[in-house]
Amino acid sequence: MDGGRRVLRSLTEQLGSPFAFAFARPQLAAGAVSRPLPRARGPRRSRLEKLRAAAIHPLATGALIFGFLGGAFAYAAVRGGAYENFIQTVGTPGDLLARAIGMGIDTVTISGISELKETEILAYAGVKARNSLPYLDAEGMRTRLRSVPMIRDAEVRKLYPSRLAITVVERQPYALWQKDGKISIVSADGMPIDSLHDDRYARLPLIVGDGANERLDQYRRIIEAAGELTPRIKAGALVSRRRWSLYTTDNVEVRLPELEPEAAVQRLASLQRDYRILDKDIVALDLRVPGRVEVQLSNEAASARLENLSRKAKGKV
């Protein structure tokens, strides 16, 4: 190989001239004198006879043999899959020629990645050592990259003579989405981009339920409306694809209305400031009806309340 990664090979030395006999001229005997013979008009030969006569000539015979053998080899290669294997290994004839003149892919520049690795980008794009820049399908490569859930957009540019530039825009992990017992990592637009494999993304907000990922914008507004209560909100569950319920770090369920849930959360923050309502011994707080708050006590609190009421009733007797 030379500096341009060209494969230099002497075909003449390796192959020789398989049809050298076609160029050998007949020699005259020593001392013989060549004299022109008188032209005699014979019968006109048919086209078939002319072809036969031409075939007898050594040069024509060599050409016929070469063509026959070449065609037979090509047919056998295609039928036997050898050509496809050849393409998969070293590329198309166009790729071979382009690489030979210095237009192979010597450098790949990848930008815009933070979660993905360079090797993953090359694999998703389908960049192979056998590729060449002129015959590279940049649009097809871009389509393949954009089909990856983690990639929101991609750009592929050919920089001649031998450089490929790939720019990607990743979808950033925004929340965890639990559905049917499985947890997926979703981006800000709700697109699932990966499964949860470890606790690296455990800090992300958790949403639960069918279609919850499609209502991520609304959930974001609800969390923003919570203000100082945000650290106490552990998860949000979309109920029947209609309304949200919030779950606090104390395992209290806060049932929000279908309409204007942000206003209900602001009201919850006010109740917490004034009455420390979330610090009570409760398991649920219902804010679905405007102007009314329903509280569900824990079993222990409910039992204690009943006992207390019973004692008060006995005291009055």
ROVODREN-529869 format. One record per residue: residue number from 1; residue in three letters; x, y negated, z of N, C-alpha, C in turn. Coordinates in steps of 0.1 Angstrom, whole numbers. Layout:
<kollos>
n, res, n_X, n_Y, n_Z, ca_X, ca_Y, ca_Z, c_X, c_Y, c_Z
NUM, Ala, X, Y, Z, X, Y, Z, X, Y, Z
...
</kollos>
This chain:
<kollos>
n, res, n_X, n_Y, n_Z, ca_X, ca_Y, ca_Z, c_X, c_Y, c_Z
1, Met, 8, 12, 0, 0, 0, 0, 9, -12, 0
2, Asp, 4, -23, -7, 11, -36, -6, 4, -45, 3
3, Gly, 8, -58, 4, 3, -67, 14, -12, -70, 12
4, Gly, -17, -68, 0, -32, -70, -2, -40, -58, 0
5, Arg, -35, -48, 6, -42, -36, 9, -47, -29, -4
6, Arg, -39, -31, -14, -42, -24, -27, -35, -11, -27
7, Val, -42, -1, -33, -35, 12, -34, -29, 13, -48
8, Leu, -15, 13, -48, -8, 13, -60, -5, 28, -63
9, Arg, -9, 32, -75, -7, 46, -78, -4, 47, -93
10, Ser, 6, 55, -98, 10, 56, -112, 1, 68, -117
11, Leu, -9, 65, -124, -18, 75, -130, -10, 83, -141
12, Thr, -1, 76, -148, 6, 83, -159, 15, 94, -153
13, Glu, 22, 91, -142, 31, 101, -136, 23, 113, -130
14, Gln, 11, 109, -124, 4, 120, -117, -4, 128, -127
15, Leu, -10, 122, -137, -19, 129, -146, -12, 134, -158
16, Gly, 0, 127, -162, 6, 129, -174, -3, 125, -186
17, Ser, -2, 132, -197, -11, 130, -208, -17, 144, -212
18, Pro, -29, 147, -207, -35, 160, -209, -38, 163, -223
19, Phe, -39, 153, -231, -42, 155, -245, -30, 150, -254
20, Ala, -18, 152, -249, -6, 147, -256, -5, 154, -270
21, Phe, -11, 166, -270, -10, 173, -283, -18, 166, -294
22, Ala, -26, 158, -291, -35, 151, -301, -27, 141, -308
23, Phe, -15, 137, -302, -7, 126, -309, 5, 132, -316
24, Ala, 7, 145, -316, 18, 151, -323, 16, 152, -337
25, Arg, 25, 146, -345, 23, 146, -360, 31, 158, -366
26, Pro, 26, 165, -377, 33, 176, -383, 45, 171, -390
27, Gln, 57, 179, -389, 69, 175, -394, 71, 182, -408
28, Leu, 78, 174, -417, 82, 180, -430, 94, 188, -429
29, Ala, 95, 198, -438, 107, 207, -438, 119, 199, -443
30, Ala, 131, 203, -438, 143, 195, -442, 145, 196, -457
31, Gly, 148, 184, -463, 151, 183, -477, 139, 183, -486
32, Ala, 128, 184, -480, 116, 184, -489, 113, 170, -493
33, Val, 108, 169, -505, 104, 156, -511, 89, 155, -512
34, Ser, 84, 145, -507, 70, 143, -507, 66, 135, -520
35, Arg, 58, 142, -527, 53, 135, -540, 38, 134, -539
36, Pro, 34, 123, -545, 19, 121, -545, 13, 131, -555
37, Leu, 2, 137, -550, -6, 146, -559, -16, 139, -566
38, Pro, -19, 144, -578, -30, 137, -585, -43, 139, -578
39, Arg, -51, 128, -579, -64, 128, -572, -74, 136, -581
40, Ala, -80, 145, -575, -90, 153, -582, -104, 150, -576
41, Arg, -113, 148, -584, -127, 145, -579, -134, 158, -577
42, Gly, -136, 161, -564, -143, 174, -561, -158, 170, -558
43, Pro, -165, 180, -554, -179, 178, -551, -180, 170, -538
44, Arg, -190, 162, -537, -192, 153, -525, -196, 162, -513
45, Arg, -189, 160, -502, -191, 168, -490, -203, 162, -482
46, Ser, -210, 171, -475, -222, 166, -467, -216, 160, -454
47, Arg, -225, 153, -447, -221, 147, -434, -217, 157, -424
48, Leu, -223, 169, -424, -220, 180, -415, -206, 184, -418
49, Glu, -202, 185, -430, -189, 190, -434, -178, 179, -430
50, Lys, -182, 167, -431, -173, 156, -427, -170, 157, -412
51, Leu, -181, 159, -404, -179, 161, -390, -171, 173, -386
52, Arg, -173, 183, -393, -164, 195, -391, -150, 192, -394
53, Ala, -148, 185, -405, -134, 182, -408, -127, 173, -398
54, Ala, -136, 163, -393, -130, 154, -383, -127, 161, -370
55, Ala, -135, 171, -367, -133, 179, -355, -120, 187, -355
56, Ile, -116, 190, -367, -104, 198, -368, -92, 190, -365
57, His, -93, 176, -368, -82, 167, -365, -78, 168, -350
58, Pro, -65, 169, -347, -61, 170, -333, -66, 159, -324
59, Leu, -65, 146, -329, -70, 135, -321, -84, 136, -318
60, Ala, -92, 139, -328, -107, 140, -326, -110, 151, -316
61, Thr, -102, 162, -318, -105, 174, -309, -102, 170, -295
62, Gly, -91, 163, -292, -88, 159, -278, -99, 150, -273
63, Ala, -104, 140, -281, -114, 131, -276, -127, 139, -273
64, Leu, -130, 149, -281, -142, 157, -279, -141, 165, -266
65, Ile, -129, 171, -264, -127, 179, -252, -128, 170, -240
66, Phe, -121, 158, -240, -121, 148, -229, -136, 144, -226
67, Gly, -143, 141, -236, -157, 136, -233, -165, 147, -228
68, Phe, -164, 160, -233, -171, 171, -228, -168, 174, -213
69, Leu, -155, 174, -210, -151, 177, -197, -155, 166, -187
70, Gly, -154, 154, -191, -157, 142, -183, -172, 143, -180
71, Gly, -180, 145, -190, -195, 146, -188, -199, 157, -179
72, Ala, -192, 169, -181, -195, 181, -173, -191, 178, -158
73, Phe, -180, 171, -156, -175, 169, -142, -185, 159, -136
74, Ala, -189, 148, -143, -198, 139, -137, -212, 145, -133
75, Tyr, -217, 154, -142, -229, 160, -140, -228, 169, -127
76, Ala, -217, 177, -127, -215, 186, -115, -214, 178, -102
77, Ala, -207, 166, -103, -205, 158, -91, -218, 153, -86
78, Val, -226, 148, -95, -239, 142, -91, -248, 153, -85
79, Arg, -249, 165, -92, -257, 176, -88, -252, 182, -74
80, Gly, -240, 182, -73, -234, 188, -61, -233, 179, -49
81, Gly, -236, 166, -51, -235, 156, -40, -221, 151, -38
82, Ala, -212, 154, -46, -198, 149, -45, -197, 134, -47
83, Tyr, -205, 129, -56, -205, 115, -59, -210, 107, -47
84, Glu, -221, 112, -41, -227, 105, -29, -217, 105, -17
85, Asn, -210, 116, -16, -200, 117, -5, -188, 108, -8
86, Phe, -185, 106, -21, -174, 97, -25, -178, 83, -21
87, Ile, -191, 79, -24, -196, 66, -22, -196, 63, -7
88, Gln, -200, 73, 1, -201, 71, 16, -187, 70, 22
89, Thr, -177, 76, 15, -164, 76, 21, -156, 63, 17
90, Val, -155, 60, 4, -146, 50, -1, -154, 38, -7
91, Gly, -167, 39, -9, -174, 29, -15, -177, 31, -30
92, Thr, -185, 21, -35, -188, 22, -49, -176, 18, -58
93, Pro, -177, 22, -71, -166, 17, -79, -164, 2, -79
94, Gly, -175, -6, -78, -173, -20, -76, -166, -24, -64
95, Asp, -169, -17, -52, -162, -20, -40, -147, -17, -41
96, Leu, -144, -6, -48, -130, -2, -50, -123, -13, -58
97, Leu, -129, -18, -68, -122, -28, -77, -121, -41, -69
98, Ala, -131, -45, -61, -131, -57, -54, -120, -57, -43
99, Arg, -119, -45, -36, -108, -44, -26, -95, -44, -32
100, Ala, -94, -39, -44, -81, -38, -51, -75, -52, -55
101, Ile, -85, -62, -57, -80, -75, -60, -81, -85, -48
102, Gly, -82, -79, -36, -81, -87, -24, -94, -92, -19
103, Met, -105, -86, -23, -118, -91, -18, -125, -81, -9
104, Gly, -117, -73, -2, -122, -65, 9, -126, -73, 21
105, Ile, -131, -67, 31, -134, -75, 43, -123, -73, 53
106, Asp, -114, -83, 54, -103, -82, 63, -106, -88, 77
107, Thr, -115, -97, 77, -118, -104, 90, -133, -106, 92
108, Val, -138, -102, 104, -152, -105, 107, -152, -114, 119
109, Thr, -159, -125, 118, -160, -135, 129, -175, -134, 134
110, Ile, -176, -131, 147, -189, -130, 153, -191, -141, 164
111, Ser, -202, -148, 163, -204, -159, 173, -218, -158, 178
112, Gly, -221, -164, 190, -234, -165, 195, -238, -153, 204
113, Ile, -229, -144, 208, -233, -133, 216, -228, -135, 231
114, Ser, -237, -131, 240, -233, -131, 254, -236, -118, 261
115, Glu, -247, -112, 257, -251, -99, 263, -247, -87, 254
116, Leu, -247, -89, 241, -243, -78, 232, -228, -78, 230
117, Lys, -223, -67, 225, -208, -66, 222, -206, -67, 207
118, Glu, -193, -70, 204, -189, -71, 190, -192, -58, 182
119, Thr, -188, -46, 189, -190, -33, 182, -205, -31, 180
120, Glu, -214, -35, 188, -228, -33, 186, -233, -42, 174
121, Ile, -228, -54, 173, -232, -62, 162, -227, -56, 149
122, Leu, -215, -51, 148, -210, -44, 136, -219, -32, 132
123, Ala, -222, -25, 143, -231, -13, 140, -245, -16, 136
124, Tyr, -251, -26, 142, -264, -30, 138, -264, -36, 124
125, Ala, -254, -44, 120, -253, -50, 107, -249, -40, 96
126, Gly, -242, -29, 100, -239, -19, 90, -226, -22, 83
127, Val, -217, -30, 89, -204, -33, 83, -195, -21, 83
128, Lys, -190, -17, 71, -181, -6, 70, -168, -10, 64
129, Ala, -158, -2, 66, -145, -4, 60, -145, -3, 45
130, Arg, -155, 4, 40, -155, 6, 25, -162, -5, 18
131, Asn, -168, -15, 26, -175, -26, 20, -165, -36, 13
132, Ser, -170, -43, 4, -163, -55, -2, -172, -67, -2
133, Leu, -166, -79, -2, -174, -91, -1, -183, -93, -12
134, Pro, -179, -92, -25, -188, -94, -36, -200, -85, -36
135, Tyr, -199, -73, -32, -210, -63, -33, -217, -62, -20
136, Leu, -214, -70, -10, -221, -69, 3, -235, -76, 2
137, Asp, -245, -69, 7, -259, -74, 8, -261, -82, 20
138, Ala, -258, -95, 20, -258, -103, 32, -273, -105, 37
139, Glu, -282, -106, 28, -296, -107, 32, -301, -94, 39
140, Gly, -297, -83, 33, -301, -70, 40, -295, -69, 53
141, Met, -282, -73, 54, -276, -73, 67, -283, -82, 78
142, Arg, -287, -93, 73, -294, -103, 82, -307, -96, 87
143, Thr, -314, -90, 77, -327, -83, 81, -325, -72, 91
144, Arg, -314, -65, 90, -311, -54, 99, -308, -60, 113
145, Leu, -301, -71, 113, -298, -77, 126, -310, -83, 133
146, Arg, -319, -89, 125, -331, -95, 131, -341, -84, 136
147, Ser, -339, -72, 131, -348, -61, 136, -344, -56, 150
148, Val, -333, -60, 155, -328, -56, 168, -336, -65, 178
149, Pro, -343, -59, 188, -351, -66, 197, -343, -77, 205
150, Met, -330, -74, 208, -322, -84, 215, -318, -96, 207
151, Ile, -320, -95, 194, -316, -106, 185, -328, -114, 179
152, Arg, -329, -127, 182, -340, -135, 177, -337, -140, 163
153, Asp, -325, -143, 160, -322, -148, 146, -307, -144, 143
154, Ala, -304, -144, 130, -290, -141, 126, -287, -148, 113
155, Glu, -275, -150, 111, -270, -156, 98, -257, -149, 94
156, Val, -256, -145, 81, -245, -138, 76, -239, -146, 64
157, Arg, -227, -149, 65, -220, -157, 54, -208, -150, 49
158, Lys, -207, -151, 35, -195, -146, 29, -185, -157, 27
159, Leu, -173, -156, 32, -163, -166, 31, -151, -160, 23
160, Tyr, -151, -163, 10, -142, -157, 1, -128, -162, 4
161, Pro, -117, -153, 2, -118, -140, -5, -122, -128, 4
162, Ser, -120, -129, 17, -120, -116, 25, -125, -118, 39
163, Arg, -134, -128, 41, -138, -130, 55, -153, -130, 56
164, Leu, -159, -124, 66, -173, -123, 68, -176, -130, 82
165, Ala, -186, -139, 82, -190, -146, 94, -204, -143, 98
166, Ile, -206, -138, 110, -219, -134, 115, -222, -143, 127
167, Thr, -234, -149, 127, -238, -157, 138, -252, -152, 142
168, Val, -253, -149, 155, -266, -144, 160, -271, -153, 172
169, Val, -284, -153, 173, -291, -160, 184, -298, -149, 193
170, Glu, -293, -147, 204, -298, -137, 213, -311, -141, 220
171, Arg, -319, -131, 223, -330, -133, 232, -325, -132, 246
172, Gln, -327, -142, 254, -321, -141, 268, -331, -134, 277
173, Pro, -327, -125, 286, -335, -119, 296, -342, -129, 304
174, Tyr, -355, -129, 305, -363, -139, 313, -371, -133, 324
175, Ala, -377, -121, 322, -385, -115, 332, -385, -100, 331
176, Leu, -390, -93, 341, -392, -79, 341, -407, -76, 339
177, Trp, -410, -67, 331, -424, -63, 328, -426, -49, 331
178, Gln, -435, -46, 340, -439, -32, 344, -452, -28, 338
179, Lys, -452, -17, 331, -464, -12, 325, -463, 4, 325
180, Asp, -473, 10, 329, -474, 25, 330, -462, 31, 337
181, Gly, -457, 24, 348, -447, 29, 356, -433, 26, 350
182, Lys, -432, 20, 339, -419, 17, 332, -416, 2, 333
183, Ile, -404, -1, 335, -400, -15, 336, -391, -19, 324
184, Ser, -395, -30, 317, -387, -34, 306, -382, -49, 308
185, Ile, -371, -52, 302, -366, -66, 303, -372, -73, 291
186, Val, -378, -85, 293, -385, -92, 283, -378, -106, 282
187, Ser, -378, -112, 270, -373, -125, 268, -384, -135, 271
188, Ala, -381, -148, 269, -390, -159, 272, -403, -158, 263
189, Asp, -402, -153, 251, -413, -152, 242, -421, -139, 245
190, Gly, -417, -131, 255, -424, -119, 258, -420, -106, 251
191, Met, -410, -107, 243, -405, -96, 235, -397, -87, 244
192, Pro, -401, -74, 245, -392, -64, 252, -379, -62, 245
193, Ile, -368, -64, 252, -355, -63, 246, -347, -52, 251
194, Asp, -351, -46, 262, -343, -35, 268, -351, -29, 279
195, Ser, -347, -17, 283, -352, -10, 295, -343, -14, 307
196, Leu, -349, -14, 319, -341, -17, 331, -333, -5, 335
197, His, -320, -6, 334, -311, 5, 337, -305, 4, 351
198, Asp, -303, -8, 356, -296, -10, 369, -302, -23, 375
199, Asp, -296, -27, 386, -301, -39, 393, -295, -52, 389
200, Arg, -289, -52, 377, -283, -64, 372, -293, -75, 370
201, Tyr, -305, -72, 366, -316, -81, 364, -327, -81, 374
202, Ala, -323, -76, 386, -333, -75, 396, -338, -89, 401
203, Arg, -330, -99, 399, -334, -113, 403, -345, -119, 394
204, Leu, -348, -113, 383, -357, -119, 374, -372, -117, 379
205, Pro, -381, -126, 375, -395, -125, 379, -401, -112, 374
206, Leu, -410, -107, 382, -416, -94, 378, -431, -96, 375
207, Ile, -435, -92, 363, -449, -92, 359, -454, -78, 356
208, Val, -467, -76, 359, -472, -62, 359, -485, -62, 351
209, Gly, -487, -52, 343, -500, -50, 337, -500, -51, 321
210, Asp, -510, -45, 315, -511, -45, 301, -513, -59, 296
211, Gly, -504, -64, 286, -506, -77, 281, -499, -88, 289
212, Ala, -493, -85, 300, -487, -95, 309, -476, -102, 302
213, Asn, -469, -95, 294, -458, -101, 286, -462, -111, 276
214, Glu, -475, -110, 271, -480, -119, 261, -485, -132, 268
215, Arg, -487, -131, 281, -492, -143, 289, -480, -149, 298
216, Leu, -468, -147, 293, -457, -151, 301, -456, -167, 302
217, Asp, -461, -174, 292, -461, -189, 293, -470, -193, 305
218, Gln, -482, -187, 306, -491, -191, 316, -486, -187, 330
219, Tyr, -479, -176, 331, -473, -172, 344, -462, -182, 348
220, Arg, -455, -186, 338, -444, -196, 341, -450, -209, 347
221, Arg, -461, -213, 341, -468, -225, 346, -473, -223, 360
222, Ile, -478, -211, 363, -483, -208, 377, -472, -209, 387
223, Ile, -460, -203, 383, -449, -203, 392, -444, -218, 395
224, Glu, -444, -226, 384, -440, -240, 386, -449, -247, 395
225, Ala, -462, -244, 394, -472, -251, 402, -471, -247, 417
226, Ala, -465, -235, 420, -464, -230, 433, -454, -239, 441
227, Gly, -445, -246, 435, -436, -254, 442, -427, -247, 452
228, Glu, -428, -252, 465, -420, -246, 475, -424, -232, 479
229, Leu, -435, -227, 474, -439, -213, 476, -432, -203, 466
230, Thr, -426, -208, 456, -420, -200, 446, -411, -188, 452
231, Pro, -402, -191, 461, -394, -180, 466, -402, -169, 473
232, Arg, -414, -172, 477, -422, -162, 484, -430, -153, 475
233, Ile, -430, -157, 462, -438, -149, 452, -429, -138, 446
234, Lys, -433, -126, 449, -425, -114, 444, -429, -110, 430
235, Ala, -442, -110, 427, -446, -105, 414, -460, -111, 410
236, Gly, -463, -110, 397, -476, -114, 393, -482, -103, 384
237, Ala, -495, -99, 387, -501, -88, 380, -513, -94, 372
238, Leu, -513, -91, 359, -525, -95, 351, -536, -84, 352
239, Val, -547, -89, 357, -558, -79, 360, -568, -80, 348
240, Ser, -570, -68, 342, -580, -66, 331, -577, -76, 319
241, Arg, -564, -80, 318, -560, -89, 307, -567, -103, 308
242, Arg, -572, -106, 320, -580, -119, 321, -574, -128, 331
243, Arg, -571, -124, 343, -567, -133, 354, -555, -127, 361
244, Trp, -548, -136, 369, -536, -132, 376, -539, -130, 391
245, Ser, -531, -120, 397, -530, -119, 411, -515, -120, 414
246, Leu, -512, -128, 425, -498, -130, 429, -496, -121, 441
247, Tyr, -484, -116, 442, -480, -107, 454, -468, -114, 460
248, Thr, -469, -117, 473, -459, -124, 481, -449, -114, 486
249, Thr, -438, -119, 491, -428, -110, 497, -433, -103, 510
250, Asp, -444, -108, 515, -450, -102, 527, -461, -93, 523
251, Asn, -462, -90, 510, -472, -80, 505, -486, -86, 506
252, Val, -488, -98, 505, -501, -104, 505, -505, -107, 491
253, Glu, -517, -102, 487, -523, -104, 474, -531, -117, 473
254, Val, -527, -126, 464, -534, -138, 462, -542, -137, 449
255, Arg, -555, -137, 449, -563, -135, 437, -566, -149, 431
256, Leu, -562, -151, 419, -564, -164, 412, -576, -163, 403
257, Pro, -582, -175, 400, -593, -175, 391, -588, -174, 376
258, Glu, -597, -170, 367, -593, -169, 353, -591, -182, 347
259, Leu, -598, -192, 351, -597, -206, 346, -589, -214, 356
260, Glu, -580, -222, 351, -572, -232, 359, -565, -225, 371
261, Pro, -557, -214, 369, -550, -208, 380, -540, -217, 386
262, Glu, -534, -226, 378, -524, -235, 383, -529, -244, 395
263, Ala, -542, -248, 393, -548, -256, 404, -550, -248, 416
264, Ala, -554, -236, 415, -556, -227, 426, -543, -225, 434
265, Val, -532, -223, 427, -519, -221, 433, -515, -234, 441
266, Gln, -518, -246, 435, -515, -258, 442, -523, -259, 455
267, Arg, -535, -254, 454, -543, -254, 467, -538, -244, 477
268, Leu, -532, -233, 472, -526, -223, 481, -514, -230, 488
269, Ala, -506, -237, 481, -494, -244, 487, -499, -254, 497
270, Ser, -510, -261, 495, -515, -270, 505, -520, -263, 517
271, Leu, -527, -252, 516, -531, -244, 527, -519, -239, 535
272, Gln, -509, -235, 529, -497, -230, 536, -490, -242, 544
273, Arg, -490, -253, 538, -484, -265, 545, -492, -268, 557
274, Asp, -505, -268, 556, -514, -273, 567, -517, -262, 577
275, Tyr, -519, -250, 573, -524, -239, 582, -515, -227, 583
276, Arg, -504, -227, 575, -495, -215, 575, -503, -202, 572
277, Ile, -511, -203, 562, -521, -192, 560, -514, -179, 556
278, Leu, -503, -180, 549, -496, -168, 545, -489, -161, 556
279, Asp, -487, -168, 567, -481, -162, 579, -490, -155, 588
280, Lys, -503, -156, 585, -513, -149, 593, -512, -134, 590
281, Asp, -519, -126, 598, -520, -111, 596, -531, -108, 586
282, Ile, -528, -111, 573, -537, -108, 563, -531, -100, 552
283, Val, -539, -94, 543, -535, -86, 532, -539, -92, 519
284, Ala, -549, -100, 519, -554, -106, 506, -560, -120, 509
285, Leu, -559, -128, 498, -564, -141, 499, -571, -144, 485
286, Asp, -584, -146, 486, -592, -148, 473, -595, -162, 471
287, Leu, -589, -168, 459, -592, -181, 456, -599, -182, 442
288, Arg, -607, -172, 439, -613, -172, 426, -625, -181, 425
289, Val, -631, -184, 437, -643, -193, 437, -638, -207, 441
290, Pro, -640, -217, 432, -635, -231, 436, -642, -235, 449
291, Gly, -634, -241, 457, -639, -247, 470, -641, -237, 481
292, Arg, -638, -224, 479, -640, -214, 489, -627, -205, 490
293, Val, -624, -201, 502, -613, -192, 504, -618, -180, 512
294, Glu, -615, -168, 507, -619, -156, 514, -606, -149, 518
295, Val, -606, -145, 530, -594, -139, 536, -597, -124, 540
296, Gln, -588, -115, 536, -590, -101, 540, -579, -98, 550
297, Leu, -583, -94, 562, -574, -91, 573, -568, -77, 571
298, Ser, -556, -75, 577, -550, -62, 577, -559, -53, 586
299, Asn, -557, -40, 585, -565, -31, 594, -563, -34, 609
300, Glu, -550, -36, 612, -547, -39, 626, -554, -52, 631
301, Ala, -553, -62, 622, -559, -75, 626, -574, -74, 626
302, Ala, -580, -66, 617, -594, -64, 617, -599, -57, 629
303, Ser, -592, -47, 633, -595, -39, 645, -594, -48, 657
304, Ala, -584, -56, 658, -582, -65, 669, -593, -75, 670
305, Arg, -597, -80, 658, -608, -90, 658, -621, -84, 663
306, Leu, -624, -71, 658, -636, -65, 662, -636, -62, 677
307, Glu, -625, -58, 682, -624, -56, 697, -626, -69, 704
308, Asn, -620, -79, 699, -622, -92, 706, -636, -97, 706
309, Leu, -643, -95, 694, -657, -99, 693, -665, -91, 702
310, Ser, -662, -78, 703, -669, -69, 712, -668, -73, 727
311, Arg, -656, -77, 731, -654, -81, 745, -662, -94, 747
312, Lys, -662, -103, 738, -670, -115, 739, -685, -113, 741
313, Ala, -689, -103, 732, -703, -100, 733, -707, -94, 746
314, Lys, -699, -85, 752, -702, -79, 765, -701, -89, 776
315, Gly, -693, -99, 774, -692, -109, 784, -704, -118, 785
316, Lys, -711, -119, 774, -723, -128, 774, -735, -120, 780
317, Val, -734, -107, 781, -746, -99, 786, -747, -101, 801
</kollos>
